[in-house]
Amino acid sequence: MEILSPRDLLECLTWRYATQKFDTAKKIPSDTWHTLEHSLLLSPSSFGLQPWAFVVVTDRATREKLRHASWDLPQITDSSHLVVFTVRKNIRAADADKLIDRIAEVRRVPRESLEGLRQMMTGFLGNPPAGLRIDDWSTRQVYLALGVFLTSCAALGVDACPIDAIQAAEYDRILGLAKAGLSTVCVAAAGYRAEDDVHATLPKVRYPAEQVILRK
């Protein structure tokens, strides 16, 4: 496996920014996009439950409708690709059983050997810690996947813009998500920056490390 050097990684992350204007003529090559889709599959989640689905919207008319539900942000229609990050609502014990079945299949181990993990998951889902709503917990997992996607884009030289200032209920309606038990969390537009996007050359504004990285 080829490893990025520390310098290369920081260069990728410094180069990345929330792209405000995409070049509509530039499209992400199919092999690059396949890799980015696969990065979503490899995203981490608590217990490995993967309480999400990623909707890649390619239909132009649908993207126009979604733009209207996104305060008319041009990234929704002008980017090469658009991914809607959704959460699976009402994760329950049956979802834990489904994961156990998948683990047994992929790792070729007896399902009985995973009983301890199954009980741990079902116990958490059935009786979560005080004050924790499972749907809220699941939604936080989706943002982990968004972070992986943005970092993967940067590593491959693809521009991206995360967007959660959207009318999520309208997204759900337009995409027909309710019948699948899904709900929109956020969106990521991906493609290549326009040459005249002035935001691309602005210095990154971050607080000094000593203010946000605490050492005990």
PyMOL CGO cylinders between C-alpha atoms (Angstrom):
from pymol import cmd
from pymol.cgo import CYLINDER

trace = [
    CYLINDER, 0.00, 0.00, 0.00, 1.32, 3.42, -0.94, 0.3, 1, 1, 1, 1, 1, 1,
    CYLINDER, 1.32, 3.42, -0.94, 1.21, 5.81, 2.01, 0.3, 1, 1, 1, 1, 1, 1,
    CYLINDER, 1.21, 5.81, 2.01, 0.91, 9.57, 1.71, 0.3, 1, 1, 1, 1, 1, 1,
    CYLINDER, 0.91, 9.57, 1.71, 3.72, 11.43, 3.39, 0.3, 1, 1, 1, 1, 1, 1,
    CYLINDER, 3.72, 11.43, 3.39, 2.74, 13.77, 6.25, 0.3, 1, 1, 1, 1, 1, 1,
    CYLINDER, 2.74, 13.77, 6.25, 3.60, 16.71, 3.98, 0.3, 1, 1, 1, 1, 1, 1,
    CYLINDER, 3.60, 16.71, 3.98, 1.45, 15.37, 1.15, 0.3, 1, 1, 1, 1, 1, 1,
    CYLINDER, 1.45, 15.37, 1.15, -1.52, 14.88, 3.46, 0.3, 1, 1, 1, 1, 1, 1,
    CYLINDER, -1.52, 14.88, 3.46, -1.33, 18.41, 4.79, 0.3, 1, 1, 1, 1, 1, 1,
    CYLINDER, -1.33, 18.41, 4.79, -1.01, 19.76, 1.25, 0.3, 1, 1, 1, 1, 1, 1,
    CYLINDER, -1.01, 19.76, 1.25, -4.19, 17.91, 0.25, 0.3, 1, 1, 1, 1, 1, 1,
    CYLINDER, -4.19, 17.91, 0.25, -6.12, 19.22, 3.23, 0.3, 1, 1, 1, 1, 1, 1,
    CYLINDER, -6.12, 19.22, 3.23, -4.83, 22.76, 2.74, 0.3, 1, 1, 1, 1, 1, 1,
    CYLINDER, -4.83, 22.76, 2.74, -5.76, 22.64, -0.97, 0.3, 1, 1, 1, 1, 1, 1,
    CYLINDER, -5.76, 22.64, -0.97, -9.29, 21.48, -0.11, 0.3, 1, 1, 1, 1, 1, 1,
    CYLINDER, -9.29, 21.48, -0.11, -11.97, 24.08, 0.45, 0.3, 1, 1, 1, 1, 1, 1,
    CYLINDER, -11.97, 24.08, 0.45, -15.75, 24.25, 0.31, 0.3, 1, 1, 1, 1, 1, 1,
    CYLINDER, -15.75, 24.25, 0.31, -16.03, 24.89, -3.42, 0.3, 1, 1, 1, 1, 1, 1,
    CYLINDER, -16.03, 24.89, -3.42, -18.40, 27.71, -4.18, 0.3, 1, 1, 1, 1, 1, 1,
    CYLINDER, -18.40, 27.71, -4.18, -18.27, 27.61, -7.97, 0.3, 1, 1, 1, 1, 1, 1,
    CYLINDER, -18.27, 27.61, -7.97, -17.81, 24.47, -10.06, 0.3, 1, 1, 1, 1, 1, 1,
    CYLINDER, -17.81, 24.47, -10.06, -16.64, 24.20, -13.65, 0.3, 1, 1, 1, 1, 1, 1,
    CYLINDER, -16.64, 24.20, -13.65, -19.74, 22.74, -15.29, 0.3, 1, 1, 1, 1, 1, 1,
    CYLINDER, -19.74, 22.74, -15.29, -17.71, 21.42, -18.24, 0.3, 1, 1, 1, 1, 1, 1,
    CYLINDER, -17.71, 21.42, -18.24, -15.47, 19.20, -16.11, 0.3, 1, 1, 1, 1, 1, 1,
    CYLINDER, -15.47, 19.20, -16.11, -16.71, 15.80, -15.01, 0.3, 1, 1, 1, 1, 1, 1,
    CYLINDER, -16.71, 15.80, -15.01, -15.16, 13.35, -12.57, 0.3, 1, 1, 1, 1, 1, 1,
    CYLINDER, -15.16, 13.35, -12.57, -13.75, 10.34, -14.48, 0.3, 1, 1, 1, 1, 1, 1,
    CYLINDER, -13.75, 10.34, -14.48, -15.69, 7.13, -13.89, 0.3, 1, 1, 1, 1, 1, 1,
    CYLINDER, -15.69, 7.13, -13.89, -12.79, 5.30, -12.24, 0.3, 1, 1, 1, 1, 1, 1,
    CYLINDER, -12.79, 5.30, -12.24, -12.21, 8.19, -9.84, 0.3, 1, 1, 1, 1, 1, 1,
    CYLINDER, -12.21, 8.19, -9.84, -15.89, 8.36, -8.99, 0.3, 1, 1, 1, 1, 1, 1,
    CYLINDER, -15.89, 8.36, -8.99, -16.02, 4.60, -8.41, 0.3, 1, 1, 1, 1, 1, 1,
    CYLINDER, -16.02, 4.60, -8.41, -13.19, 5.03, -5.90, 0.3, 1, 1, 1, 1, 1, 1,
    CYLINDER, -13.19, 5.03, -5.90, -15.02, 7.85, -4.14, 0.3, 1, 1, 1, 1, 1, 1,
    CYLINDER, -15.02, 7.85, -4.14, -18.17, 5.74, -3.90, 0.3, 1, 1, 1, 1, 1, 1,
    CYLINDER, -18.17, 5.74, -3.90, -16.10, 2.93, -2.43, 0.3, 1, 1, 1, 1, 1, 1,
    CYLINDER, -16.10, 2.93, -2.43, -14.66, 5.35, 0.14, 0.3, 1, 1, 1, 1, 1, 1,
    CYLINDER, -14.66, 5.35, 0.14, -18.21, 5.79, 1.42, 0.3, 1, 1, 1, 1, 1, 1,
    CYLINDER, -18.21, 5.79, 1.42, -18.54, 2.04, 1.88, 0.3, 1, 1, 1, 1, 1, 1,
    CYLINDER, -18.54, 2.04, 1.88, -15.33, 2.02, 3.91, 0.3, 1, 1, 1, 1, 1, 1,
    CYLINDER, -15.33, 2.02, 3.91, -16.46, 4.78, 6.28, 0.3, 1, 1, 1, 1, 1, 1,
    CYLINDER, -16.46, 4.78, 6.28, -16.40, 3.94, 9.99, 0.3, 1, 1, 1, 1, 1, 1,
    CYLINDER, -16.40, 3.94, 9.99, -19.52, 3.70, 12.13, 0.3, 1, 1, 1, 1, 1, 1,
    CYLINDER, -19.52, 3.70, 12.13, -20.22, 2.71, 15.70, 0.3, 1, 1, 1, 1, 1, 1,
    CYLINDER, -20.22, 2.71, 15.70, -20.45, -1.09, 16.01, 0.3, 1, 1, 1, 1, 1, 1,
    CYLINDER, -20.45, -1.09, 16.01, -20.02, -1.10, 12.22, 0.3, 1, 1, 1, 1, 1, 1,
    CYLINDER, -20.02, -1.10, 12.22, -23.82, -0.79, 11.94, 0.3, 1, 1, 1, 1, 1, 1,
    CYLINDER, -23.82, -0.79, 11.94, -23.65, 1.56, 8.91, 0.3, 1, 1, 1, 1, 1, 1,
    CYLINDER, -23.65, 1.56, 8.91, -26.99, 3.32, 9.61, 0.3, 1, 1, 1, 1, 1, 1,
    CYLINDER, -26.99, 3.32, 9.61, -27.00, 5.14, 6.31, 0.3, 1, 1, 1, 1, 1, 1,
    CYLINDER, -27.00, 5.14, 6.31, -27.55, 5.15, 2.58, 0.3, 1, 1, 1, 1, 1, 1,
    CYLINDER, -27.55, 5.15, 2.58, -25.90, 7.42, 0.02, 0.3, 1, 1, 1, 1, 1, 1,
    CYLINDER, -25.90, 7.42, 0.02, -28.07, 8.64, -2.83, 0.3, 1, 1, 1, 1, 1, 1,
    CYLINDER, -28.07, 8.64, -2.83, -26.10, 9.62, -5.94, 0.3, 1, 1, 1, 1, 1, 1,
    CYLINDER, -26.10, 9.62, -5.94, -28.36, 11.95, -7.91, 0.3, 1, 1, 1, 1, 1, 1,
    CYLINDER, -28.36, 11.95, -7.91, -27.65, 12.02, -11.64, 0.3, 1, 1, 1, 1, 1, 1,
    CYLINDER, -27.65, 12.02, -11.64, -31.00, 13.07, -13.09, 0.3, 1, 1, 1, 1, 1, 1,
    CYLINDER, -31.00, 13.07, -13.09, -30.83, 16.72, -14.14, 0.3, 1, 1, 1, 1, 1, 1,
    CYLINDER, -30.83, 16.72, -14.14, -34.48, 17.49, -13.44, 0.3, 1, 1, 1, 1, 1, 1,
    CYLINDER, -34.48, 17.49, -13.44, -34.20, 16.02, -9.96, 0.3, 1, 1, 1, 1, 1, 1,
    CYLINDER, -34.20, 16.02, -9.96, -31.13, 18.10, -9.23, 0.3, 1, 1, 1, 1, 1, 1,
    CYLINDER, -31.13, 18.10, -9.23, -33.00, 21.22, -10.29, 0.3, 1, 1, 1, 1, 1, 1,
    CYLINDER, -33.00, 21.22, -10.29, -35.74, 20.38, -7.80, 0.3, 1, 1, 1, 1, 1, 1,
    CYLINDER, -35.74, 20.38, -7.80, -33.16, 19.77, -5.08, 0.3, 1, 1, 1, 1, 1, 1,
    CYLINDER, -33.16, 19.77, -5.08, -31.56, 23.12, -5.84, 0.3, 1, 1, 1, 1, 1, 1,
    CYLINDER, -31.56, 23.12, -5.84, -34.88, 24.81, -5.07, 0.3, 1, 1, 1, 1, 1, 1,
    CYLINDER, -34.88, 24.81, -5.07, -34.83, 22.95, -1.74, 0.3, 1, 1, 1, 1, 1, 1,
    CYLINDER, -34.83, 22.95, -1.74, -31.27, 24.18, -1.10, 0.3, 1, 1, 1, 1, 1, 1,
    CYLINDER, -31.27, 24.18, -1.10, -31.83, 27.96, -1.10, 0.3, 1, 1, 1, 1, 1, 1,
    CYLINDER, -31.83, 27.96, -1.10, -30.89, 28.00, -4.81, 0.3, 1, 1, 1, 1, 1, 1,
    CYLINDER, -30.89, 28.00, -4.81, -27.26, 27.02, -4.21, 0.3, 1, 1, 1, 1, 1, 1,
    CYLINDER, -27.26, 27.02, -4.21, -25.61, 26.56, -7.63, 0.3, 1, 1, 1, 1, 1, 1,
    CYLINDER, -25.61, 26.56, -7.63, -23.37, 23.73, -6.41, 0.3, 1, 1, 1, 1, 1, 1,
    CYLINDER, -23.37, 23.73, -6.41, -26.38, 21.42, -6.40, 0.3, 1, 1, 1, 1, 1, 1,
    CYLINDER, -26.38, 21.42, -6.40, -26.75, 21.57, -10.18, 0.3, 1, 1, 1, 1, 1, 1,
    CYLINDER, -26.75, 21.57, -10.18, -23.32, 22.75, -11.37, 0.3, 1, 1, 1, 1, 1, 1,
    CYLINDER, -23.32, 22.75, -11.37, -21.12, 20.11, -9.77, 0.3, 1, 1, 1, 1, 1, 1,
    CYLINDER, -21.12, 20.11, -9.77, -20.15, 16.93, -11.59, 0.3, 1, 1, 1, 1, 1, 1,
    CYLINDER, -20.15, 16.93, -11.59, -21.70, 14.64, -8.97, 0.3, 1, 1, 1, 1, 1, 1,
    CYLINDER, -21.70, 14.64, -8.97, -24.11, 15.07, -6.08, 0.3, 1, 1, 1, 1, 1, 1,
    CYLINDER, -24.11, 15.07, -6.08, -24.41, 12.77, -3.08, 0.3, 1, 1, 1, 1, 1, 1,
    CYLINDER, -24.41, 12.77, -3.08, -27.26, 12.97, -0.59, 0.3, 1, 1, 1, 1, 1, 1,
    CYLINDER, -27.26, 12.97, -0.59, -26.24, 11.52, 2.77, 0.3, 1, 1, 1, 1, 1, 1,
    CYLINDER, -26.24, 11.52, 2.77, -29.20, 9.88, 4.48, 0.3, 1, 1, 1, 1, 1, 1,
    CYLINDER, -29.20, 9.88, 4.48, -29.75, 8.17, 7.81, 0.3, 1, 1, 1, 1, 1, 1,
    CYLINDER, -29.75, 8.17, 7.81, -31.74, 4.99, 8.37, 0.3, 1, 1, 1, 1, 1, 1,
    CYLINDER, -31.74, 4.99, 8.37, -34.41, 5.81, 10.92, 0.3, 1, 1, 1, 1, 1, 1,
    CYLINDER, -34.41, 5.81, 10.92, -35.43, 3.61, 13.84, 0.3, 1, 1, 1, 1, 1, 1,
    CYLINDER, -35.43, 3.61, 13.84, -32.37, 1.35, 13.96, 0.3, 1, 1, 1, 1, 1, 1,
    CYLINDER, -32.37, 1.35, 13.96, -33.38, -1.64, 16.05, 0.3, 1, 1, 1, 1, 1, 1,
    CYLINDER, -33.38, -1.64, 16.05, -32.34, -5.16, 17.05, 0.3, 1, 1, 1, 1, 1, 1,
    CYLINDER, -32.34, -5.16, 17.05, -33.22, -6.46, 13.59, 0.3, 1, 1, 1, 1, 1, 1,
    CYLINDER, -33.22, -6.46, 13.59, -30.48, -4.22, 12.16, 0.3, 1, 1, 1, 1, 1, 1,
    CYLINDER, -30.48, -4.22, 12.16, -27.98, -5.76, 14.56, 0.3, 1, 1, 1, 1, 1, 1,
    CYLINDER, -27.98, -5.76, 14.56, -29.06, -9.24, 13.46, 0.3, 1, 1, 1, 1, 1, 1,
    CYLINDER, -29.06, -9.24, 13.46, -28.62, -8.22, 9.82, 0.3, 1, 1, 1, 1, 1, 1,
    CYLINDER, -28.62, -8.22, 9.82, -25.07, -7.05, 10.52, 0.3, 1, 1, 1, 1, 1, 1,
    CYLINDER, -25.07, -7.05, 10.52, -24.28, -10.27, 12.40, 0.3, 1, 1, 1, 1, 1, 1,
    CYLINDER, -24.28, -10.27, 12.40, -25.42, -12.24, 9.35, 0.3, 1, 1, 1, 1, 1, 1,
    CYLINDER, -25.42, -12.24, 9.35, -23.18, -10.14, 7.12, 0.3, 1, 1, 1, 1, 1, 1,
    CYLINDER, -23.18, -10.14, 7.12, -20.15, -10.54, 9.40, 0.3, 1, 1, 1, 1, 1, 1,
    CYLINDER, -20.15, -10.54, 9.40, -20.63, -14.31, 9.46, 0.3, 1, 1, 1, 1, 1, 1,
    CYLINDER, -20.63, -14.31, 9.46, -20.86, -14.35, 5.67, 0.3, 1, 1, 1, 1, 1, 1,
    CYLINDER, -20.86, -14.35, 5.67, -17.85, -12.14, 4.95, 0.3, 1, 1, 1, 1, 1, 1,
    CYLINDER, -17.85, -12.14, 4.95, -15.54, -13.55, 7.62, 0.3, 1, 1, 1, 1, 1, 1,
    CYLINDER, -15.54, -13.55, 7.62, -16.78, -17.12, 7.25, 0.3, 1, 1, 1, 1, 1, 1,
    CYLINDER, -16.78, -17.12, 7.25, -17.33, -17.66, 10.95, 0.3, 1, 1, 1, 1, 1, 1,
    CYLINDER, -17.33, -17.66, 10.95, -20.22, -19.37, 12.74, 0.3, 1, 1, 1, 1, 1, 1,
    CYLINDER, -20.22, -19.37, 12.74, -23.01, -16.99, 13.62, 0.3, 1, 1, 1, 1, 1, 1,
    CYLINDER, -23.01, -16.99, 13.62, -23.00, -18.42, 17.15, 0.3, 1, 1, 1, 1, 1, 1,
    CYLINDER, -23.00, -18.42, 17.15, -19.46, -17.11, 17.67, 0.3, 1, 1, 1, 1, 1, 1,
    CYLINDER, -19.46, -17.11, 17.67, -20.79, -13.58, 17.29, 0.3, 1, 1, 1, 1, 1, 1,
    CYLINDER, -20.79, -13.58, 17.29, -23.46, -13.86, 19.97, 0.3, 1, 1, 1, 1, 1, 1,
    CYLINDER, -23.46, -13.86, 19.97, -21.56, -11.63, 22.40, 0.3, 1, 1, 1, 1, 1, 1,
    CYLINDER, -21.56, -11.63, 22.40, -21.36, -8.84, 19.84, 0.3, 1, 1, 1, 1, 1, 1,
    CYLINDER, -21.36, -8.84, 19.84, -25.03, -9.30, 18.96, 0.3, 1, 1, 1, 1, 1, 1,
    CYLINDER, -25.03, -9.30, 18.96, -26.08, -8.98, 22.59, 0.3, 1, 1, 1, 1, 1, 1,
    CYLINDER, -26.08, -8.98, 22.59, -23.92, -5.89, 23.04, 0.3, 1, 1, 1, 1, 1, 1,
    CYLINDER, -23.92, -5.89, 23.04, -25.52, -4.19, 20.04, 0.3, 1, 1, 1, 1, 1, 1,
    CYLINDER, -25.52, -4.19, 20.04, -29.09, -5.17, 20.81, 0.3, 1, 1, 1, 1, 1, 1,
    CYLINDER, -29.09, -5.17, 20.81, -28.63, -4.13, 24.43, 0.3, 1, 1, 1, 1, 1, 1,
    CYLINDER, -28.63, -4.13, 24.43, -27.40, -0.70, 23.38, 0.3, 1, 1, 1, 1, 1, 1,
    CYLINDER, -27.40, -0.70, 23.38, -30.15, -0.21, 20.79, 0.3, 1, 1, 1, 1, 1, 1,
    CYLINDER, -30.15, -0.21, 20.79, -32.90, -1.47, 23.07, 0.3, 1, 1, 1, 1, 1, 1,
    CYLINDER, -32.90, -1.47, 23.07, -31.77, 0.43, 26.15, 0.3, 1, 1, 1, 1, 1, 1,
    CYLINDER, -31.77, 0.43, 26.15, -29.52, 3.34, 25.13, 0.3, 1, 1, 1, 1, 1, 1,
    CYLINDER, -29.52, 3.34, 25.13, -27.74, 5.49, 27.73, 0.3, 1, 1, 1, 1, 1, 1,
    CYLINDER, -27.74, 5.49, 27.73, -29.93, 8.06, 29.45, 0.3, 1, 1, 1, 1, 1, 1,
    CYLINDER, -29.93, 8.06, 29.45, -30.60, 11.08, 27.27, 0.3, 1, 1, 1, 1, 1, 1,
    CYLINDER, -30.60, 11.08, 27.27, -29.42, 9.45, 24.04, 0.3, 1, 1, 1, 1, 1, 1,
    CYLINDER, -29.42, 9.45, 24.04, -31.85, 9.14, 21.14, 0.3, 1, 1, 1, 1, 1, 1,
    CYLINDER, -31.85, 9.14, 21.14, -30.84, 6.41, 18.71, 0.3, 1, 1, 1, 1, 1, 1,
    CYLINDER, -30.84, 6.41, 18.71, -31.88, 8.48, 15.68, 0.3, 1, 1, 1, 1, 1, 1,
    CYLINDER, -31.88, 8.48, 15.68, -29.61, 11.32, 16.85, 0.3, 1, 1, 1, 1, 1, 1,
    CYLINDER, -29.61, 11.32, 16.85, -26.78, 8.84, 17.42, 0.3, 1, 1, 1, 1, 1, 1,
    CYLINDER, -26.78, 8.84, 17.42, -27.28, 7.38, 13.96, 0.3, 1, 1, 1, 1, 1, 1,
    CYLINDER, -27.28, 7.38, 13.96, -27.22, 10.83, 12.37, 0.3, 1, 1, 1, 1, 1, 1,
    CYLINDER, -27.22, 10.83, 12.37, -23.82, 11.50, 13.90, 0.3, 1, 1, 1, 1, 1, 1,
    CYLINDER, -23.82, 11.50, 13.90, -22.50, 8.39, 12.18, 0.3, 1, 1, 1, 1, 1, 1,
    CYLINDER, -22.50, 8.39, 12.18, -23.51, 9.89, 8.83, 0.3, 1, 1, 1, 1, 1, 1,
    CYLINDER, -23.51, 9.89, 8.83, -21.24, 12.87, 9.42, 0.3, 1, 1, 1, 1, 1, 1,
    CYLINDER, -21.24, 12.87, 9.42, -18.34, 10.45, 9.87, 0.3, 1, 1, 1, 1, 1, 1,
    CYLINDER, -18.34, 10.45, 9.87, -18.97, 9.24, 6.33, 0.3, 1, 1, 1, 1, 1, 1,
    CYLINDER, -18.97, 9.24, 6.33, -19.12, 12.84, 5.08, 0.3, 1, 1, 1, 1, 1, 1,
    CYLINDER, -19.12, 12.84, 5.08, -15.68, 13.49, 6.58, 0.3, 1, 1, 1, 1, 1, 1,
    CYLINDER, -15.68, 13.49, 6.58, -14.24, 10.40, 4.90, 0.3, 1, 1, 1, 1, 1, 1,
    CYLINDER, -14.24, 10.40, 4.90, -15.74, 11.47, 1.57, 0.3, 1, 1, 1, 1, 1, 1,
    CYLINDER, -15.74, 11.47, 1.57, -14.34, 15.01, 1.74, 0.3, 1, 1, 1, 1, 1, 1,
    CYLINDER, -14.34, 15.01, 1.74, -10.89, 13.76, 2.69, 0.3, 1, 1, 1, 1, 1, 1,
    CYLINDER, -10.89, 13.76, 2.69, -10.97, 11.14, -0.08, 0.3, 1, 1, 1, 1, 1, 1,
    CYLINDER, -10.97, 11.14, -0.08, -11.93, 13.81, -2.60, 0.3, 1, 1, 1, 1, 1, 1,
    CYLINDER, -11.93, 13.81, -2.60, -9.00, 15.96, -1.53, 0.3, 1, 1, 1, 1, 1, 1,
    CYLINDER, -9.00, 15.96, -1.53, -6.58, 13.03, -1.76, 0.3, 1, 1, 1, 1, 1, 1,
    CYLINDER, -6.58, 13.03, -1.76, -7.71, 12.42, -5.36, 0.3, 1, 1, 1, 1, 1, 1,
    CYLINDER, -7.71, 12.42, -5.36, -7.63, 16.08, -6.41, 0.3, 1, 1, 1, 1, 1, 1,
    CYLINDER, -7.63, 16.08, -6.41, -11.42, 16.35, -6.58, 0.3, 1, 1, 1, 1, 1, 1,
    CYLINDER, -11.42, 16.35, -6.58, -13.16, 19.45, -5.27, 0.3, 1, 1, 1, 1, 1, 1,
    CYLINDER, -13.16, 19.45, -5.27, -16.15, 19.15, -3.00, 0.3, 1, 1, 1, 1, 1, 1,
    CYLINDER, -16.15, 19.15, -3.00, -18.60, 21.23, -1.00, 0.3, 1, 1, 1, 1, 1, 1,
    CYLINDER, -18.60, 21.23, -1.00, -20.48, 19.89, 2.04, 0.3, 1, 1, 1, 1, 1, 1,
    CYLINDER, -20.48, 19.89, 2.04, -23.93, 21.39, 2.44, 0.3, 1, 1, 1, 1, 1, 1,
    CYLINDER, -23.93, 21.39, 2.44, -26.42, 20.94, 5.26, 0.3, 1, 1, 1, 1, 1, 1,
    CYLINDER, -26.42, 20.94, 5.26, -28.28, 24.23, 4.89, 0.3, 1, 1, 1, 1, 1, 1,
    CYLINDER, -28.28, 24.23, 4.89, -31.03, 22.44, 3.00, 0.3, 1, 1, 1, 1, 1, 1,
    CYLINDER, -31.03, 22.44, 3.00, -34.72, 21.72, 3.41, 0.3, 1, 1, 1, 1, 1, 1,
    CYLINDER, -34.72, 21.72, 3.41, -34.29, 18.09, 4.43, 0.3, 1, 1, 1, 1, 1, 1,
    CYLINDER, -34.29, 18.09, 4.43, -38.01, 17.29, 4.41, 0.3, 1, 1, 1, 1, 1, 1,
    CYLINDER, -38.01, 17.29, 4.41, -38.22, 18.50, 0.80, 0.3, 1, 1, 1, 1, 1, 1,
    CYLINDER, -38.22, 18.50, 0.80, -35.27, 16.30, -0.13, 0.3, 1, 1, 1, 1, 1, 1,
    CYLINDER, -35.27, 16.30, -0.13, -37.06, 13.36, 1.44, 0.3, 1, 1, 1, 1, 1, 1,
    CYLINDER, -37.06, 13.36, 1.44, -40.18, 14.12, -0.57, 0.3, 1, 1, 1, 1, 1, 1,
    CYLINDER, -40.18, 14.12, -0.57, -38.41, 14.69, -3.89, 0.3, 1, 1, 1, 1, 1, 1,
    CYLINDER, -38.41, 14.69, -3.89, -36.32, 11.54, -3.56, 0.3, 1, 1, 1, 1, 1, 1,
    CYLINDER, -36.32, 11.54, -3.56, -39.09, 9.41, -2.07, 0.3, 1, 1, 1, 1, 1, 1,
    CYLINDER, -39.09, 9.41, -2.07, -36.96, 8.47, 0.92, 0.3, 1, 1, 1, 1, 1, 1,
    CYLINDER, -36.96, 8.47, 0.92, -39.64, 7.94, 3.56, 0.3, 1, 1, 1, 1, 1, 1,
    CYLINDER, -39.64, 7.94, 3.56, -40.83, 4.65, 2.05, 0.3, 1, 1, 1, 1, 1, 1,
    CYLINDER, -40.83, 4.65, 2.05, -37.28, 3.32, 2.41, 0.3, 1, 1, 1, 1, 1, 1,
    CYLINDER, -37.28, 3.32, 2.41, -37.05, 4.42, 6.05, 0.3, 1, 1, 1, 1, 1, 1,
    CYLINDER, -37.05, 4.42, 6.05, -34.45, 7.06, 5.18, 0.3, 1, 1, 1, 1, 1, 1,
    CYLINDER, -34.45, 7.06, 5.18, -34.13, 10.73, 6.02, 0.3, 1, 1, 1, 1, 1, 1,
    CYLINDER, -34.13, 10.73, 6.02, -31.81, 13.36, 4.51, 0.3, 1, 1, 1, 1, 1, 1,
    CYLINDER, -31.81, 13.36, 4.51, -28.97, 14.60, 6.70, 0.3, 1, 1, 1, 1, 1, 1,
    CYLINDER, -28.97, 14.60, 6.70, -26.68, 16.58, 4.39, 0.3, 1, 1, 1, 1, 1, 1,
    CYLINDER, -26.68, 16.58, 4.39, -25.33, 16.80, 0.85, 0.3, 1, 1, 1, 1, 1, 1,
    CYLINDER, -25.33, 16.80, 0.85, -21.93, 16.83, -0.82, 0.3, 1, 1, 1, 1, 1, 1,
    CYLINDER, -21.93, 16.83, -0.82, -21.35, 18.27, -4.28, 0.3, 1, 1, 1, 1, 1, 1,
    CYLINDER, -21.35, 18.27, -4.28, -18.19, 17.08, -6.04, 0.3, 1, 1, 1, 1, 1, 1,
    CYLINDER, -18.19, 17.08, -6.04, -16.39, 18.08, -9.20, 0.3, 1, 1, 1, 1, 1, 1,
    CYLINDER, -16.39, 18.08, -9.20, -13.72, 20.58, -10.18, 0.3, 1, 1, 1, 1, 1, 1,
    CYLINDER, -13.72, 20.58, -10.18, -13.43, 24.22, -9.19, 0.3, 1, 1, 1, 1, 1, 1,
    CYLINDER, -13.43, 24.22, -9.19, -14.06, 26.97, -11.69, 0.3, 1, 1, 1, 1, 1, 1,
    CYLINDER, -14.06, 26.97, -11.69, -11.00, 29.04, -12.52, 0.3, 1, 1, 1, 1, 1, 1,
    CYLINDER, -11.00, 29.04, -12.52, -12.75, 32.22, -11.39, 0.3, 1, 1, 1, 1, 1, 1,
    CYLINDER, -12.75, 32.22, -11.39, -13.87, 30.91, -7.99, 0.3, 1, 1, 1, 1, 1, 1,
    CYLINDER, -13.87, 30.91, -7.99, -12.18, 33.54, -5.83, 0.3, 1, 1, 1, 1, 1, 1,
    CYLINDER, -12.18, 33.54, -5.83, -12.69, 31.41, -2.72, 0.3, 1, 1, 1, 1, 1, 1,
    CYLINDER, -12.69, 31.41, -2.72, -10.10, 28.92, -4.01, 0.3, 1, 1, 1, 1, 1, 1,
    CYLINDER, -10.10, 28.92, -4.01, -7.21, 31.30, -3.38, 0.3, 1, 1, 1, 1, 1, 1,
    CYLINDER, -7.21, 31.30, -3.38, -8.30, 32.73, -0.05, 0.3, 1, 1, 1, 1, 1, 1,
    CYLINDER, -8.30, 32.73, -0.05, -6.09, 31.73, 2.92, 0.3, 1, 1, 1, 1, 1, 1,
    CYLINDER, -6.09, 31.73, 2.92, -7.67, 29.21, 5.25, 0.3, 1, 1, 1, 1, 1, 1,
    CYLINDER, -7.67, 29.21, 5.25, -8.91, 30.76, 8.47, 0.3, 1, 1, 1, 1, 1, 1,
    CYLINDER, -8.91, 30.76, 8.47, -8.34, 28.47, 11.43, 0.3, 1, 1, 1, 1, 1, 1,
    CYLINDER, -8.34, 28.47, 11.43, -7.73, 29.15, 15.10, 0.3, 1, 1, 1, 1, 1, 1,
    CYLINDER, -7.73, 29.15, 15.10, -4.17, 28.53, 16.32, 0.3, 1, 1, 1, 1, 1, 1,
    CYLINDER, -4.17, 28.53, 16.32, -3.44, 24.95, 17.32, 0.3, 1, 1, 1, 1, 1, 1,
    CYLINDER, -3.44, 24.95, 17.32, -2.74, 25.92, 20.94, 0.3, 1, 1, 1, 1, 1, 1,
    CYLINDER, -2.74, 25.92, 20.94, -6.33, 27.19, 21.23, 0.3, 1, 1, 1, 1, 1, 1,
    CYLINDER, -6.33, 27.19, 21.23, -8.07, 24.05, 19.98, 0.3, 1, 1, 1, 1, 1, 1,
    CYLINDER, -8.07, 24.05, 19.98, -5.67, 21.15, 20.60, 0.3, 1, 1, 1, 1, 1, 1,
    CYLINDER, -5.67, 21.15, 20.60, -5.55, 20.60, 24.34, 0.3, 1, 1, 1, 1, 1, 1,
    CYLINDER, -5.55, 20.60, 24.34, -2.96, 18.43, 26.02, 0.3, 1, 1, 1, 1, 1, 1,
    CYLINDER, -2.96, 18.43, 26.02, -3.45, 16.93, 29.46, 0.3, 1, 1, 1, 1, 1, 1,
]
cmd.load_cgo(trace, "trace")
